[in-house]
Amino acid sequence: MSCVRGFTSTGVILVLFILLVIVACSICFI
């Protein structure tokens, strides 16, 4: 269970990081 929980938390951080990059790119393009 801890392995799945760790993978889930890592996935959430990865998604948030990707969203942050997309937002930053959008601001730069604008």
CHARMM-style PDB file with segment names, atoms N, HN, CA, C and O in Angstrom:
ATOM      1  N   MET     1       0.841  -1.204   0.000  1.00  0.00      PROA
ATOM      2  CA  MET     1       0.000   0.000   0.000  1.00  0.00      PROA
ATOM      3  C   MET     1       0.882   1.262   0.000  1.00  0.00      PROA
ATOM      4  O   MET     1       0.596   2.223  -0.714  1.00  0.00      PROA
ATOM      5  N   SER     2       1.937   1.249   0.794  1.00  0.00      PROA
ATOM      6  HN  SER     2       2.169   0.468   1.374  1.00  0.00      PROA
ATOM      7  CA  SER     2       2.805   2.430   0.874  1.00  0.00      PROA
ATOM      8  C   SER     2       3.446   2.710  -0.487  1.00  0.00      PROA
ATOM      9  O   SER     2       3.699   3.860  -0.844  1.00  0.00      PROA
ATOM     10  N   CYS     3       3.708   1.616  -1.252  1.00  0.00      PROA
ATOM     11  HN  CYS     3       3.502   0.682  -0.962  1.00  0.00      PROA
ATOM     12  CA  CYS     3       4.306   1.797  -2.576  1.00  0.00      PROA
ATOM     13  C   CYS     3       3.320   2.520  -3.494  1.00  0.00      PROA
ATOM     14  O   CYS     3       3.696   3.440  -4.220  1.00  0.00      PROA
ATOM     15  N   VAL     4       2.055   2.095  -3.454  1.00  0.00      PROA
ATOM     16  HN  VAL     4       1.750   1.348  -2.864  1.00  0.00      PROA
ATOM     17  CA  VAL     4       1.036   2.743  -4.287  1.00  0.00      PROA
ATOM     18  C   VAL     4       0.835   4.180  -3.845  1.00  0.00      PROA
ATOM     19  O   VAL     4       0.675   5.080  -4.670  1.00  0.00      PROA
ATOM     20  N   ARG     5       0.843   4.387  -2.535  1.00  0.00      PROA
ATOM     21  HN  ARG     5       0.973   3.656  -1.865  1.00  0.00      PROA
ATOM     22  CA  ARG     5       0.647   5.741  -1.999  1.00  0.00      PROA
ATOM     23  C   ARG     5       1.789   6.649  -2.436  1.00  0.00      PROA
ATOM     24  O   ARG     5       1.562   7.798  -2.816  1.00  0.00      PROA
ATOM     25  N   GLY     6       3.026   6.132  -2.384  1.00  0.00      PROA
ATOM     26  HN  GLY     6       3.210   5.199  -2.075  1.00  0.00      PROA
ATOM     27  CA  GLY     6       4.188   6.918  -2.807  1.00  0.00      PROA
ATOM     28  C   GLY     6       4.104   7.249  -4.287  1.00  0.00      PROA
ATOM     29  O   GLY     6       4.414   8.367  -4.696  1.00  0.00      PROA
ATOM     30  N   PHE     7       3.681   6.271  -5.097  1.00  0.00      PROA
ATOM     31  HN  PHE     7       3.429   5.362  -4.765  1.00  0.00      PROA
ATOM     32  CA  PHE     7       3.575   6.499  -6.538  1.00  0.00      PROA
ATOM     33  C   PHE     7       2.505   7.551  -6.824  1.00  0.00      PROA
ATOM     34  O   PHE     7       2.670   8.391  -7.709  1.00  0.00      PROA
ATOM     35  N   THR     8       1.403   7.498  -6.066  1.00  0.00      PROA
ATOM     36  HN  THR     8       1.268   6.816  -5.348  1.00  0.00      PROA
ATOM     37  CA  THR     8       0.317   8.465  -6.269  1.00  0.00      PROA
ATOM     38  C   THR     8       0.791   9.880  -5.932  1.00  0.00      PROA
ATOM     39  O   THR     8       0.534  10.818  -6.687  1.00  0.00      PROA
ATOM     40  N   SER     9       1.481  10.034  -4.798  1.00  0.00      PROA
ATOM     41  HN  SER     9       1.690   9.272  -4.185  1.00  0.00      PROA
ATOM     42  CA  SER     9       1.963  11.366  -4.405  1.00  0.00      PROA
ATOM     43  C   SER     9       2.972  11.881  -5.425  1.00  0.00      PROA
ATOM     44  O   SER     9       2.987  13.071  -5.740  1.00  0.00      PROA
ATOM     45  N   THR    10       3.815  10.989  -5.941  1.00  0.00      PROA
ATOM     46  HN  THR    10       3.803  10.023  -5.685  1.00  0.00      PROA
ATOM     47  CA  THR    10       4.799  11.398  -6.948  1.00  0.00      PROA
ATOM     48  C   THR    10       4.082  11.819  -8.228  1.00  0.00      PROA
ATOM     49  O   THR    10       4.478  12.785  -8.880  1.00  0.00      PROA
ATOM     50  N   GLY    11       3.029  11.091  -8.583  1.00  0.00      PROA
ATOM     51  HN  GLY    11       2.707  10.306  -8.053  1.00  0.00      PROA
ATOM     52  CA  GLY    11       2.262  11.415  -9.791  1.00  0.00      PROA
ATOM     53  C   GLY    11       1.605  12.780  -9.659  1.00  0.00      PROA
ATOM     54  O   GLY    11       1.579  13.562 -10.609  1.00  0.00      PROA
ATOM     55  N   VAL    12       1.071  13.061  -8.465  1.00  0.00      PROA
ATOM     56  HN  VAL    12       1.092  12.426  -7.693  1.00  0.00      PROA
ATOM     57  CA  VAL    12       0.414  14.348  -8.234  1.00  0.00      PROA
ATOM     58  C   VAL    12       1.429  15.477  -8.378  1.00  0.00      PROA
ATOM     59  O   VAL    12       1.142  16.492  -9.012  1.00  0.00      PROA
ATOM     60  N   ILE    13       2.619  15.306  -7.790  1.00  0.00      PROA
ATOM     61  HN  ILE    13       2.852  14.481  -7.275  1.00  0.00      PROA
ATOM     62  CA  ILE    13       3.665  16.331  -7.883  1.00  0.00      PROA
ATOM     63  C   ILE    13       4.079  16.519  -9.339  1.00  0.00      PROA
ATOM     64  O   ILE    13       4.319  17.641  -9.785  1.00  0.00      PROA
ATOM     65  N   LEU    14       4.161  15.396 -10.085  1.00  0.00      PROA
ATOM     66  HN  LEU    14       3.966  14.485  -9.723  1.00  0.00      PROA
ATOM     67  CA  LEU    14       4.563  15.468 -11.489  1.00  0.00      PROA
ATOM     68  C   LEU    14       3.518  16.235 -12.295  1.00  0.00      PROA
ATOM     69  O   LEU    14       3.866  17.060 -13.140  1.00  0.00      PROA
ATOM     70  N   VAL    15       2.234  15.964 -12.034  1.00  0.00      PROA
ATOM     71  HN  VAL    15       1.952  15.294 -11.347  1.00  0.00      PROA
ATOM     72  CA  VAL    15       1.148  16.653 -12.751  1.00  0.00      PROA
ATOM     73  C   VAL    15       1.178  18.142 -12.423  1.00  0.00      PROA
ATOM     74  O   VAL    15       1.050  18.972 -13.322  1.00  0.00      PROA
ATOM     75  N   LEU    16       1.343  18.488 -11.159  1.00  0.00      PROA
ATOM     76  HN  LEU    16       1.447  17.813 -10.428  1.00  0.00      PROA
ATOM     77  CA  LEU    16       1.388  19.902 -10.752  1.00  0.00      PROA
ATOM     78  C   LEU    16       2.567  20.600 -11.424  1.00  0.00      PROA
ATOM     79  O   LEU    16       2.449  21.748 -11.852  1.00  0.00      PROA
ATOM     80  N   PHE    17       3.712  19.904 -11.517  1.00  0.00      PROA
ATOM     81  HN  PHE    17       3.808  18.972 -11.169  1.00  0.00      PROA
ATOM     82  CA  PHE    17       4.902  20.490 -12.145  1.00  0.00      PROA
ATOM     83  C   PHE    17       4.643  20.739 -13.623  1.00  0.00      PROA
ATOM     84  O   PHE    17       5.009  21.788 -14.152  1.00  0.00      PROA
ATOM     85  N   ILE    18       4.003  19.763 -14.302  1.00  0.00      PROA
ATOM     86  HN  ILE    18       3.706  18.911 -13.872  1.00  0.00      PROA
ATOM     87  CA  ILE    18       3.702  19.916 -15.730  1.00  0.00      PROA
ATOM     88  C   ILE    18       2.728  21.082 -15.935  1.00  0.00      PROA
ATOM     89  O   ILE    18       2.903  21.879 -16.857  1.00  0.00      PROA
ATOM     90  N   LEU    19       1.711  21.185 -15.085  1.00  0.00      PROA
ATOM     91  HN  LEU    19       1.568  20.538 -14.336  1.00  0.00      PROA
ATOM     92  CA  LEU    19       0.750  22.287 -15.194  1.00  0.00      PROA
ATOM     93  C   LEU    19       1.467  23.624 -14.999  1.00  0.00      PROA
ATOM     94  O   LEU    19       1.176  24.595 -15.698  1.00  0.00      PROA
ATOM     95  N   LEU    20       2.402  23.671 -14.051  1.00  0.00      PROA
ATOM     96  HN  LEU    20       2.639  22.882 -13.484  1.00  0.00      PROA
ATOM     97  CA  LEU    20       3.144  24.900 -13.789  1.00  0.00      PROA
ATOM     98  C   LEU    20       3.964  25.298 -15.010  1.00  0.00      PROA
ATOM     99  O   LEU    20       4.036  26.475 -15.361  1.00  0.00      PROA
ATOM    100  N   VAL    21       4.589  24.297 -15.661  1.00  0.00      PROA
ATOM    101  HN  VAL    21       4.531  23.341 -15.375  1.00  0.00      PROA
ATOM    102  CA  VAL    21       5.385  24.567 -16.865  1.00  0.00      PROA
ATOM    103  C   VAL    21       4.485  25.084 -17.986  1.00  0.00      PROA
ATOM    104  O   VAL    21       4.845  26.023 -18.696  1.00  0.00      PROA
ATOM    105  N   ILE    22       3.308  24.463 -18.143  1.00  0.00      PROA
ATOM    106  HN  ILE    22       3.016  23.700 -17.566  1.00  0.00      PROA
ATOM    107  CA  ILE    22       2.376  24.882 -19.204  1.00  0.00      PROA
ATOM    108  C   ILE    22       1.929  26.328 -18.967  1.00  0.00      PROA
ATOM    109  O   ILE    22       1.875  27.126 -19.903  1.00  0.00      PROA
ATOM    110  N   VAL    23       1.612  26.657 -17.726  1.00  0.00      PROA
ATOM    111  HN  VAL    23       1.655  26.009 -16.965  1.00  0.00      PROA
ATOM    112  CA  VAL    23       1.176  28.022 -17.398  1.00  0.00      PROA
ATOM    113  C   VAL    23       2.314  29.006 -17.668  1.00  0.00      PROA
ATOM    114  O   VAL    23       2.092  30.078 -18.232  1.00  0.00      PROA
ATOM    115  N   ALA    24       3.535  28.640 -17.264  1.00  0.00      PROA
ATOM    116  HN  ALA    24       3.716  27.769 -16.806  1.00  0.00      PROA
ATOM    117  CA  ALA    24       4.688  29.519 -17.480  1.00  0.00      PROA
ATOM    118  C   ALA    24       4.909  29.740 -18.974  1.00  0.00      PROA
ATOM    119  O   ALA    24       5.176  30.865 -19.396  1.00  0.00      PROA
ATOM    120  N   CYS    25       4.802  28.676 -19.783  1.00  0.00      PROA
ATOM    121  HN  CYS    25       4.585  27.762 -19.440  1.00  0.00      PROA
ATOM    122  CA  CYS    25       4.980  28.793 -21.233  1.00  0.00      PROA
ATOM    123  C   CYS    25       3.901  29.700 -21.826  1.00  0.00      PROA
ATOM    124  O   CYS    25       4.180  30.525 -22.695  1.00  0.00      PROA
ATOM    125  N   SER    26       2.666  29.537 -21.347  1.00  0.00      PROA
ATOM    126  HN  SER    26       2.439  28.866 -20.641  1.00  0.00      PROA
ATOM    127  CA  SER    26       1.558  30.360 -21.852  1.00  0.00      PROA
ATOM    128  C   SER    26       1.831  31.840 -21.570  1.00  0.00      PROA
ATOM    129  O   SER    26       1.611  32.694 -22.430  1.00  0.00      PROA
ATOM    130  N   ILE    27       2.308  32.133 -20.366  1.00  0.00      PROA
ATOM    131  HN  ILE    27       2.486  31.439 -19.668  1.00  0.00      PROA
ATOM    132  CA  ILE    27       2.601  33.523 -19.998  1.00  0.00      PROA
ATOM    133  C   ILE    27       3.731  34.065 -20.884  1.00  0.00      PROA
ATOM    134  O   ILE    27       3.692  35.216 -21.317  1.00  0.00      PROA
ATOM    135  N   CYS    28       4.737  33.220 -21.147  1.00  0.00      PROA
ATOM    136  HN  CYS    28       4.769  32.285 -20.796  1.00  0.00      PROA
ATOM    137  CA  CYS    28       5.865  33.666 -21.974  1.00  0.00      PROA
ATOM    138  C   CYS    28       5.405  33.943 -23.403  1.00  0.00      PROA
ATOM    139  O   CYS    28       5.828  34.921 -24.019  1.00  0.00      PROA
ATOM    140  N   PHE    29       4.533  33.073 -23.927  1.00  0.00      PROA
ATOM    141  HN  PHE    29       4.190  32.278 -23.427  1.00  0.00      PROA
ATOM    142  CA  PHE    29       4.058  33.248 -25.304  1.00  0.00      PROA
ATOM    143  C   PHE    29       3.178  34.492 -25.421  1.00  0.00      PROA
ATOM    144  O   PHE    29       3.167  35.161 -26.455  1.00  0.00      PROA
ATOM    145  N   ILE    30       2.445  34.791 -24.356  1.00  0.00      PROA
ATOM    146  HN  ILE    30       2.453  34.248 -23.516  1.00  0.00      PROA
ATOM    147  CA  ILE    30       1.585  35.982 -24.387  1.00  0.00      PROA
ATOM    148  C   ILE    30       2.485  37.209 -24.255  1.00  0.00      PROA
ATOM    149  OT1 ILE    30       1.994  38.338 -24.255  1.00  0.00      PROA
TER     150      ILE     30
END
